[in-house]
Amino acid sequence: MNINANKFAISTALTFSIFWVVCSLVVMQMPGMSMQASGYMVHSNMANWEWEMSFSGIFYGLLLWSIISGVTAWLLATIYNKLL
């Protein structure tokens, strides 16, 4: 069974877009908890850092993560299909 690389890439980009918006909303509502969780995820003490949340930052982050995730998904499906 082949994976349709284009549909897989689009669905992955949309999924990452949803996650990005949810993550942005969590950071806006609970910045302290989000900073601590992010520190755990990257093995870093982020206590002296602070969040910079702006609508343009959310938009550009969403755009970049959607493009990166879509290209990654397309490449993954293409390589998978070649290996079959």
Sequence and secondary structure as in RCSB ss.txt:
>XXXX:A:sequence
MNINANKFAISTALTFSIFWVVCSLVVMQMPGMSMQASGYMVHSNMANWEWEMSFSGIFYGLLLWSIISGVTAWL
LATIYNKLL
>XXXX:A:secstr
    HHHHHHHHHHHHHHHHHHHHHHHHH HHHHHHHHHHHTT   TT      HHHHHHHHHHHHHHHHHHHHH
HHHHHHHH 
